[in-house]
């Protein structure tokens, strides 16, 4: 694991927004046997729900921004939103006599060096370089290049070995390929990454498994990787559980997600007790928001004020995030 140091100059970019990188968070998570939530956001309501849930449960949080989110909301606006979320959190923490929570702003699935550099230069405190579609040699080379640039600026880096199946935003792969445990030591040593995303059966999107397929993540592979990389932070992508309640709600009010299935939460909890320090959750938030909005609009046909349907959607999101933190990630009261 990299032991890079941050000079005062290199810390200025993201610290002026009140952000931290992942290094200290992951060290605490490793000792505490929990995973830090990594929640994707695209708009104000999602950000509010995330920040409120994490503040009230006293959980650290990683705010994730995908390429799709950057294109949808504009990167400078997302930075301002994240900064505003931290300001809101600090105010509420003071009012409620709670501890302020550490916040990371993380680039999710950076596809090349240029995207990662852009995020770092704009003030992100953590980036992921996803070279999983490349050859092993190419993956090592681009990851090493990103690490060198990021570490010089105090920014933490997540790499990836193995390929997750499924579709979500710009990330798409027809078939998954499990991470080969025998490669992880060499990859971490050559690249200097701070954390490693692996493929052990999770999948992007809401349709993670075919009908009749048993949802199962390969904890045996995780255990071997943990044995080869003791005390090294491991990351799970595509870890949404696709809650039946909201799939049913969406389908009841005009949707078509009949075969949507996710990762059993008991398996995610087991992974969090090992060396998994970061669990990514995106699709669950989309389902909750969409389900509640569909229901509200179907039952209130004369309403057209976005605040009327976004308010219950935001509250449902907050409730879902809080439950995940307490019952699955076990990161509550860990600030």
C-alpha positions as CSV (number, residue, x, y, z in Angstrom):
1,X,0.0,0.0,0.0
2,X,1.2,3.5,-0.8
3,X,2.5,5.6,2.0
4,X,2.5,8.9,0.2
5,X,2.6,12.1,2.1
6,X,0.6,15.3,1.4
7,X,2.3,18.7,1.5
8,X,0.3,21.8,2.4
9,X,0.2,22.8,-1.3
10,X,-1.1,19.4,-2.4
11,X,-3.9,19.3,0.2
12,X,-5.4,22.6,-0.9
13,X,-7.4,21.5,-3.8
14,X,-9.9,19.1,-2.2
15,X,-9.5,20.2,1.4
16,X,-10.9,23.6,0.6
17,X,-14.2,21.8,-0.1
18,X,-14.0,20.1,3.3
19,X,-13.2,16.7,1.7
20,X,-10.8,13.9,2.8
21,X,-9.3,11.0,0.9
22,X,-10.0,7.4,1.6
23,X,-6.8,6.3,3.4
24,X,-7.7,7.0,7.0
25,X,-11.3,5.8,6.5
26,X,-10.2,2.5,5.2
27,X,-7.7,1.9,8.0
28,X,-10.4,2.4,10.5
29,X,-12.9,0.2,8.6
30,X,-10.3,-2.6,8.4
31,X,-9.8,-2.5,12.2
32,X,-13.5,-2.1,12.9
33,X,-14.8,-4.8,10.5
34,X,-17.2,-2.6,8.6
35,X,-17.5,-1.1,5.1
36,X,-17.7,2.6,4.2
37,X,-20.8,3.3,2.1
38,X,-20.2,4.6,-1.4
39,X,-23.4,6.1,-2.6
40,X,-23.8,7.6,-6.2
41,X,-25.6,10.8,-6.6
42,X,-26.8,12.8,-9.6
43,X,-29.0,15.5,-8.1
44,X,-29.7,17.6,-5.0
45,X,-32.3,15.3,-3.5
46,X,-30.1,12.2,-3.7
47,X,-27.2,14.2,-2.1
48,X,-29.4,15.5,0.7
49,X,-30.7,12.0,1.5
50,X,-27.2,10.6,1.6
51,X,-25.7,13.3,3.8
52,X,-28.7,13.3,6.2
53,X,-28.6,9.5,6.5
54,X,-24.9,9.4,7.2
55,X,-24.9,12.3,9.6
56,X,-27.8,10.9,11.7
57,X,-26.2,7.4,11.7
58,X,-22.8,8.9,12.3
59,X,-21.3,7.1,9.3
60,X,-18.4,8.2,7.1
61,X,-19.4,8.4,3.5
62,X,-18.0,8.3,0.0
63,X,-20.0,10.4,-2.5
64,X,-19.6,8.8,-5.9
65,X,-19.8,10.6,-9.3
66,X,-19.9,8.5,-12.5
67,X,-19.2,9.7,-16.0
68,X,-22.9,9.8,-16.6
69,X,-23.5,12.0,-13.6
70,X,-20.7,14.4,-14.8
71,X,-22.4,14.7,-18.2
72,X,-25.9,15.0,-16.7
73,X,-25.2,17.6,-14.0
74,X,-21.8,19.2,-15.1
75,X,-18.7,18.6,-13.0
76,X,-18.5,22.1,-11.5
77,X,-22.1,21.9,-10.4
78,X,-21.5,18.5,-8.7
79,X,-18.5,20.0,-6.9
80,X,-20.6,22.9,-5.7
81,X,-23.3,20.5,-4.6
82,X,-20.8,18.4,-2.6
83,X,-19.5,21.5,-1.0
84,X,-23.0,22.6,-0.1
85,X,-23.8,19.2,1.3
86,X,-20.8,19.5,3.6
87,X,-21.9,23.0,4.7
88,X,-25.3,21.6,5.5
89,X,-23.8,18.7,7.4
90,X,-21.7,20.9,9.5
91,X,-24.6,23.2,10.4
92,X,-26.9,20.3,11.3
93,X,-24.1,18.5,13.2
94,X,-23.7,21.7,15.4
95,X,-27.5,22.0,15.9
96,X,-28.0,18.4,16.7
97,X,-24.8,18.1,18.8
98,X,-23.4,15.4,16.5
99,X,-19.9,14.8,15.3
100,X,-19.1,16.0,11.8
101,X,-18.7,13.1,9.4
102,X,-15.8,12.6,7.0
103,X,-16.7,13.0,3.3
104,X,-14.9,11.7,0.3
105,X,-15.7,12.8,-3.3
106,X,-14.9,9.9,-5.6
107,X,-14.8,9.5,-9.3
108,X,-16.5,6.2,-10.1
109,X,-15.2,4.2,-13.1
110,X,-12.7,6.7,-14.6
111,X,-12.1,5.2,-18.0
112,X,-8.7,6.7,-18.8
113,X,-6.0,9.0,-17.4
114,X,-7.5,12.2,-18.8
115,X,-10.8,11.7,-17.0
116,X,-9.0,10.9,-13.7
117,X,-6.7,13.9,-14.1
118,X,-9.7,16.2,-14.8
119,X,-11.5,15.0,-11.6
120,X,-8.3,15.4,-9.5
121,X,-7.7,18.9,-10.9
122,X,-11.3,20.0,-10.2
123,X,-11.0,18.9,-6.5
124,X,-12.0,15.2,-6.2
125,X,-10.3,13.6,-3.2
126,X,-10.4,10.1,-4.7
127,X,-10.6,8.5,-8.1
128,X,-11.1,5.1,-9.6
129,X,-9.2,4.2,-12.8
130,X,-11.0,1.3,-14.4
131,X,-8.6,-0.5,-16.7
132,X,-10.4,-3.8,-16.3
133,X,-11.3,-4.0,-20.0
134,X,-7.6,-3.7,-21.0
135,X,-4.9,-6.3,-21.0
136,X,-3.2,-6.9,-17.7
137,X,-0.1,-5.1,-18.9
138,X,-2.1,-2.1,-20.1
139,X,-4.2,-2.0,-16.9
140,X,-1.0,-1.9,-14.8
141,X,0.4,0.9,-17.0
142,X,-2.6,3.2,-16.9
143,X,-3.2,2.6,-13.2
144,X,0.4,3.3,-12.3
145,X,0.2,6.6,-14.3
146,X,-2.9,7.7,-12.5
147,X,-1.5,6.8,-9.1
148,X,1.7,8.9,-9.8
149,X,-0.4,11.9,-10.7
150,X,-2.9,11.5,-7.9
151,X,-0.5,10.7,-5.0
152,X,1.5,13.8,-5.8
153,X,-1.7,15.7,-5.0
154,X,-2.7,13.7,-2.0
155,X,-5.6,12.0,-3.8
156,X,-6.3,8.3,-3.2
157,X,-6.7,5.8,-6.1
158,X,-8.9,2.7,-6.6
159,X,-7.9,0.2,-9.3
160,X,-9.8,-2.8,-10.6
161,X,-8.9,-6.4,-11.5
162,X,-11.6,-8.6,-13.0
163,X,-14.7,-7.7,-15.0
164,X,-18.2,-7.2,-13.6
165,X,-21.1,-8.0,-15.8
166,X,-24.2,-6.0,-16.2
167,X,-25.1,-2.5,-17.4
168,X,-25.1,0.8,-15.5
169,X,-24.5,4.2,-17.0
170,X,-21.5,3.9,-19.3
171,X,-20.3,0.7,-17.7
172,X,-21.3,-2.4,-19.7
173,X,-20.0,-5.9,-19.9
174,X,-21.9,-9.0,-21.2
175,X,-19.8,-11.4,-19.2
176,X,-18.1,-11.2,-15.9
177,X,-14.6,-12.5,-15.2
178,X,-13.6,-13.3,-11.6
179,X,-10.5,-11.6,-10.3
180,X,-7.6,-14.0,-10.3
181,X,-6.2,-14.0,-6.8
182,X,-2.7,-14.9,-8.0
183,X,-2.5,-11.5,-9.8
184,X,-3.5,-9.2,-7.0
185,X,-0.2,-8.9,-5.2
186,X,1.7,-8.1,-8.4
187,X,-0.9,-5.6,-9.4
188,X,-0.9,-3.7,-6.1
189,X,2.9,-3.7,-5.9
190,X,3.4,-2.5,-9.5
191,X,0.7,0.2,-9.4
192,X,0.7,1.5,-5.8
193,X,-3.1,1.7,-5.7
194,X,-4.7,2.4,-2.3
195,X,-7.7,0.1,-2.8
196,X,-8.7,-2.6,-5.3
197,X,-12.1,-3.4,-6.8
198,X,-12.5,-7.1,-7.5
199,X,-15.0,-9.3,-9.3
200,X,-16.5,-12.0,-7.2
201,X,-20.0,-12.3,-8.5
202,X,-21.5,-8.8,-8.0
203,X,-22.9,-7.1,-11.1
204,X,-23.9,-3.7,-12.3
205,X,-27.5,-2.6,-12.8
206,X,-30.9,-4.0,-11.6
207,X,-30.8,-7.2,-13.6
208,X,-27.8,-8.9,-12.0
209,X,-28.9,-12.5,-12.4
210,X,-30.9,-14.6,-14.9
211,X,-34.2,-16.1,-13.9
212,X,-33.6,-19.2,-11.8
213,X,-29.9,-18.3,-11.2
214,X,-28.9,-18.4,-7.5
215,X,-27.5,-15.0,-6.4
216,X,-24.1,-15.8,-4.8
217,X,-20.9,-13.9,-4.4
218,X,-17.7,-15.8,-4.2
219,X,-16.5,-15.3,-0.6
220,X,-13.9,-18.0,-1.2
221,X,-12.2,-15.8,-3.8
222,X,-12.4,-12.8,-1.4
223,X,-10.8,-14.9,1.4
224,X,-7.9,-15.9,-0.8
225,X,-7.4,-12.3,-2.0
226,X,-7.5,-11.2,1.7
227,X,-4.9,-13.9,2.5
228,X,-2.6,-12.6,-0.2
229,X,-3.3,-8.9,0.6
230,X,-3.7,-8.8,4.4
231,X,-4.9,-5.5,5.7
232,X,-5.4,-4.1,2.2
233,X,-8.7,-2.3,1.3
234,X,-11.0,-4.3,-1.1
235,X,-13.9,-2.8,-2.9
236,X,-17.2,-4.3,-4.2
237,X,-18.9,-2.7,-7.1
238,X,-22.4,-3.6,-8.3
239,X,-23.5,-4.4,-4.8
240,X,-27.1,-3.1,-4.8
241,X,-29.7,-5.6,-3.4
242,X,-32.6,-4.4,-5.6
243,X,-35.2,-4.3,-2.9
244,X,-38.4,-6.2,-3.8
245,X,-40.6,-3.6,-2.2
246,X,-39.6,-0.9,-4.7
247,X,-39.4,-3.2,-7.7
248,X,-43.0,-4.2,-6.9
249,X,-43.9,-0.5,-6.5
250,X,-42.4,0.4,-9.9
251,X,-44.1,-2.5,-11.6
252,X,-47.5,-1.7,-10.0
253,X,-47.4,1.9,-11.2
254,X,-46.4,1.3,-14.9
255,X,-42.9,-0.1,-14.8
256,X,-41.4,-3.3,-16.2
257,X,-38.7,-4.7,-14.0
258,X,-40.2,-8.2,-13.6
259,X,-36.8,-10.0,-13.5
260,X,-34.8,-7.5,-11.5
261,X,-32.7,-9.2,-8.8
262,X,-29.8,-8.1,-6.6
263,X,-27.1,-9.3,-4.1
264,X,-28.5,-10.8,-0.9
265,X,-27.6,-8.4,2.0
266,X,-26.4,-11.2,4.2
267,X,-23.6,-11.9,1.7
268,X,-22.6,-8.2,1.6
269,X,-22.5,-8.1,5.4
270,X,-20.2,-11.2,5.4
271,X,-17.9,-9.5,2.9
272,X,-17.8,-6.3,5.0
273,X,-16.6,-8.3,8.0
274,X,-13.6,-9.4,5.9
275,X,-11.3,-7.0,4.0
276,X,-14.1,-5.2,2.0
277,X,-13.8,-1.6,3.1
278,X,-16.0,0.0,0.5
279,X,-19.3,-1.2,-1.0
280,X,-20.9,0.7,-3.9
281,X,-24.6,1.2,-4.0
282,X,-26.3,3.0,-6.9
283,X,-29.2,1.0,-8.4
284,X,-31.0,0.7,-5.0
285,X,-31.2,4.5,-4.8
286,X,-32.6,4.8,-8.4
287,X,-35.2,2.2,-7.6
288,X,-36.4,3.8,-4.4
289,X,-36.6,7.3,-6.0
290,X,-38.4,6.0,-9.1
291,X,-40.8,3.9,-7.2
292,X,-41.9,6.6,-4.8
293,X,-42.3,9.2,-7.6
294,X,-44.3,6.8,-9.8
295,X,-46.6,6.0,-6.9
296,X,-47.1,9.7,-5.9
297,X,-47.9,10.9,-9.4
298,X,-50.3,8.0,-10.0
299,X,-52.2,8.8,-6.7
300,X,-52.0,12.6,-7.1
301,X,-52.9,13.3,-10.7
302,X,-53.4,17.0,-10.3
303,X,-50.0,17.7,-8.7
304,X,-47.3,19.1,-10.9
305,X,-45.0,20.7,-8.3
306,X,-41.7,18.7,-8.3
307,X,-41.3,19.4,-4.6
308,X,-44.5,17.5,-3.9
309,X,-43.1,14.2,-5.3
310,X,-39.4,14.8,-4.7
311,X,-39.9,15.3,-0.9
312,X,-41.3,11.8,-0.2
313,X,-38.7,10.3,-2.6
314,X,-35.9,12.0,-0.7
315,X,-37.3,10.7,2.6
316,X,-37.6,7.2,1.3
317,X,-34.0,7.4,0.1
318,X,-32.8,8.6,3.5
319,X,-34.6,5.7,5.2
320,X,-33.1,3.2,2.8
321,X,-29.5,4.6,3.1
322,X,-29.8,4.6,6.9
323,X,-31.0,1.0,7.0
324,X,-28.1,-0.1,4.7
325,X,-25.6,1.7,7.0
326,X,-26.9,0.0,10.1
327,X,-27.8,-3.4,9.0
328,X,-25.5,-4.2,6.1
329,X,-22.4,-2.0,6.1
330,X,-22.3,-1.7,9.9
331,X,-20.6,1.8,9.5
332,X,-22.9,3.6,12.0
333,X,-21.2,5.3,14.9
334,X,-17.9,4.9,13.2
335,X,-16.8,8.5,13.0
